[in-house]
Amino acid sequence: MPADAAKFRDNDLIAVWGEQPRDPITQEWHGLDKAHILGRGYREGNRDRKAFSSVYNFYPLPRRIHSGGYRDHPHFTALLLEIAYEKVQEAIMYGRYEPTDADVAFLELRNEWFLKHFPPA
């Protein structure tokens, strides 16, 4: 079975989130899932699934939230996207991370998602 193109690279996650990530909202560090904020690309049609492996699409989400109904609410999704973006930008600023092609592609998807769910007035 081929590897999932949307799988996160562990080195990227460590560079951005550290060896033991915490959920910035709850401060929990155990029972966390490697959540794809915008999914793995299944719902995006013919998109390049590799883009969904971007660390900008990662959040260390507590399992009870990951399996809950509010996980996919646009406001909650937007918050997770913003927190992930800030974490990646901080890692770039401190020289711990360098963006990849998957990151560039995902940021385009992220921008499309924001325009769809929060169009300019």
ZIHU-V887142 format. One record per residue. RES is the residue in one letter. PHI is phi in radians with two decimals (none if undefined). NEAR is the number of other C-alpha atoms within 8 Angstrom. Layout:
res=RES phi=PHI near=NEAR
res=RES phi=PHI near=NEAR
This chain:
res=M phi=none near=2
res=P phi=-1.21 near=3
res=A phi=-1.16 near=5
res=D phi=-1.27 near=5
res=A phi=-1.10 near=8
res=A phi=-1.58 near=12
res=K phi=-1.19 near=9
res=F phi=-1.21 near=10
res=R phi=-1.55 near=7
res=D phi=-0.99 near=6
res=N phi=-1.10 near=6
res=D phi=-1.14 near=10
res=L phi=-1.10 near=12
res=I phi=-1.14 near=9
res=A phi=-1.07 near=10
res=V phi=-1.62 near=13
res=W phi=-1.84 near=10
res=G phi=1.53 near=8
res=E phi=-1.14 near=5
res=Q phi=-2.21 near=6
res=P phi=-1.11 near=8
res=R phi=-2.08 near=11
res=D phi=-1.28 near=13
res=P phi=-1.05 near=7
res=I phi=-1.41 near=4
res=T phi=-1.69 near=6
res=Q phi=1.16 near=7
res=E phi=-1.26 near=10
res=W phi=-2.23 near=9
res=H phi=-2.13 near=6
res=G phi=1.19 near=7
res=L phi=-1.74 near=11
res=D phi=-1.78 near=9
res=K phi=-1.41 near=8
res=A phi=-1.45 near=11
res=H phi=-1.57 near=11
res=I phi=-1.03 near=10
res=L phi=-1.75 near=8
res=G phi=1.39 near=9
res=R phi=-1.83 near=9
res=G phi=1.73 near=12
res=Y phi=-1.06 near=7
res=R phi=-1.57 near=5
res=E phi=-1.76 near=6
res=G phi=1.25 near=6
res=N phi=-1.59 near=4
res=R phi=-1.10 near=6
res=D phi=-1.25 near=7
res=R phi=-1.08 near=11
res=K phi=-1.03 near=10
res=A phi=-1.01 near=13
res=F phi=-1.34 near=17
res=S phi=-1.47 near=16
res=S phi=-1.05 near=14
res=V phi=-1.14 near=12
res=Y phi=-1.18 near=11
res=N phi=-1.74 near=14
res=F phi=-1.77 near=14
res=Y phi=-2.61 near=11
res=P phi=-1.40 near=11
res=L phi=-1.69 near=11
res=P phi=-0.96 near=12
res=R phi=-0.95 near=9
res=R phi=-1.18 near=6
res=I phi=-1.43 near=10
res=H phi=-1.02 near=10
res=S phi=-1.65 near=7
res=G phi=-1.65 near=7
res=G phi=-1.31 near=7
res=Y phi=-1.35 near=7
res=R phi=-0.92 near=10
res=D phi=-1.71 near=7
res=H phi=-1.17 near=8
res=P phi=-0.96 near=7
res=H phi=-1.20 near=6
res=F phi=-1.20 near=10
res=T phi=-1.03 near=12
res=A phi=-1.06 near=9
res=L phi=-1.09 near=8
res=L phi=-1.09 near=10
res=L phi=-1.07 near=12
res=E phi=-1.18 near=8
res=I phi=-1.12 near=9
res=A phi=-1.05 near=13
res=Y phi=-1.04 near=9
res=E phi=-1.08 near=8
res=K phi=-1.10 near=10
res=V phi=-1.17 near=12
res=Q phi=-1.07 near=8
res=E phi=-1.10 near=9
res=A phi=-1.12 near=12
res=I phi=-1.14 near=11
res=M phi=-1.04 near=7
res=Y phi=-1.58 near=7
res=G phi=1.33 near=7
res=R phi=-1.57 near=9
res=Y phi=-2.55 near=11
res=E phi=-2.15 near=6
res=P phi=-1.03 near=7
res=T phi=-1.89 near=7
res=D phi=-1.07 near=7
res=A phi=-1.09 near=11
res=D phi=-1.14 near=12
res=V phi=-1.06 near=10
res=A phi=-1.13 near=9
res=F phi=-1.18 near=13
res=L phi=-1.08 near=9
res=E phi=-1.15 near=8
res=L phi=-1.10 near=8
res=R phi=-1.04 near=9
res=N phi=-1.10 near=8
res=E phi=-1.07 near=8
res=W phi=-1.08 near=8
res=F phi=-1.08 near=10
res=L phi=-1.11 near=9
res=K phi=-1.18 near=7
res=H phi=-1.59 near=7
res=F phi=-2.41 near=6
res=P phi=-1.14 near=7
res=P phi=-1.07 near=4
res=A phi=-1.28 near=2
